Amino acid sequence: MSTHEQARETPAATSTSGTQPDATVAPRIHTMAAGELVAVFRPEQGMLCTSLKHRGEEILRRVDEMEEALATGMSIGVPLNYPWANRLRAPNYDFDGKEVELDPASPWLMKDWNGVIIHGVPWTKLDWRVEEATDRRLHSRLKWNRPELLDVFPFEHEVEMTATLDGLGLTIETAVLATAGTRVPVSFGFHPYIGLPGMHREQWQLSLPSMQGIVLDERLLPIGERTNLPAYQGPLADLDFDHGFAFTTASPTMSISGNGRRISVDFLENFPFAQIYAPPGHDYISLEPMTAPADALRSHVGLREVAPGERFAATFRLRVEPTENALH
């Protein structure tokens, strides 16, 4: 398990080529409100959710590191990891007869503390365009047709993301549209950093469903084995997570609770895998929806695909609700 939290994600190079925020133009901020929840997005900067407040208290984490994140592409708030989530064993993969060679030094890639390529293209370089923005809904589109993007993932297509806020929580649907006449592999995920206000993580109660643990090697990559794990209900305490899981039931939920509040990630549709990241000594946990396990573009294990002219959609909900007991 990794103890290198501060270096989990680093830019593969220091070059600033490609899409970067214009320092002379204030970024567009979109705010949605429903019931006791307020959500804030930067729709043209990666469709990044930078705030989700419940009763005025922030439940997202690392959002105070925005300047560093804009410069490096590191994960904060609720970023999309695209076109793959988590790690690749080597800088190459194949799909549908295409052999793809990646340049580990490219500024269009991220690497972890081991030098392993991780999380696809930095969210700061994903050029979203807003198509609808209301007080409870945000819908944007990403066209995957730029040369820099096709060098990393040579499958022209489009991506739609729709964020909807209601009294239950924040629901995010992400759809891949195979619009260019070729098949598109699906291996994306999200990295929501969450935490309980006013309470140290040692006191948080963690709830996990029964599932399979994906056995990893020393570089945190799958070795092709799984173990059956019972459901867990207990303190997060000093548990150290950087692990992958495969669900064995439909629409499972993971959650943390304490101090009168429960925060849940509901894996609603087409997220049959998850990664949990929670390094000791940090007051956050990431319960990560994934359409495929780590290294799926190379192993093809759990890899989905979209046929030409078809659409694939995956949905999760970040649910926040009060509980009866305030545990301090």
C-alpha positions, 0 to 999 in steps of 0.5 A: 500500500502506498504511503506516498500520498503527496506524489500519487499524481505528478505531471509527466513533464513540466511543459505547459503546452496544450490547453491551459487556463487564461490567466487574464480571464476569470474562469467560469463558475457554475453554482447549483442549489437544491434543498440543503446542498450547494454544488460548484463546478468549473465547467470549462476547466475539466468539468471539475466539481470544486465544492459540495456543501451540506448545510453550509459545510464543505464535504469535498477535500483538497479543494483548497489546492486549486492553484497547484492542481491547475498547474499540475493536473493533480486530483482535487474535488471530483475530477474525471479520470479520462480516458482511463482511470488509475494505472497502466502497467506499461506505456502501450496498449492495443485495441481493435487492431491499433497498437498505441505507444505512449510517451511517458514524458508527454505533458498530456499524461500523468504519472504516480510516485512509481513513475507508472502512467495514471489517470489518462489526460490531466483534467486541466487539458480536457476542453469541455463546452457547456450546452446547458446550465441551470440552477440544478443541472449542468450539461457539457460536451467534450470532442475527442478530436484534437491531435494531442488527445488522439496521440494518447487515445486514438479513437475519435469520439465525443463525451457528454457529462451531465451533473444534476443536483436534487435533494438526494445529492449530486448525480453525474452521468458520463456518456461516451458517443462513438460518433466517428465510425470506429469502436471506442474502448471504455475505461474511465472513472472518477476520483471524488475526495470526501470528508466529514466536517468537524471530525478526524478520519480516525472516528469516521465510520466506513461502510463497504459492501461485500465485493471482490478485492483485486490483488495488486503487485508492489506497483499497485497493478492487478496480477489477475487474482481476486479475493472474496471480501465480506461487507465492512462496517467499522471505523476507518481509523488508520486503514491504508487504502490504495486498492481496487475492487470488483462489485458482486451486486448491482448498484452498491453503495460505499459511505462514511458517517459520523458527526450527524452526517452520512456521505455516500457514493452510490454506484448507480449504473455501469460502474462495476469496479471501484478504487478506494484511496485513503492514506493515513494521516489525511482527513479524506477518502476517495471512493472511486467509481470505475467502468473498468479495473486498472490496466484494463486497456492492456489486460482487456479485463472488464474493458467495455466498448462502444460500437459505432453510432452507439452510446455508453453511459455510466452514472454515480451519485454523491449523496449527503444526508443527516443522521440521528447521532452527532458523534464528536 
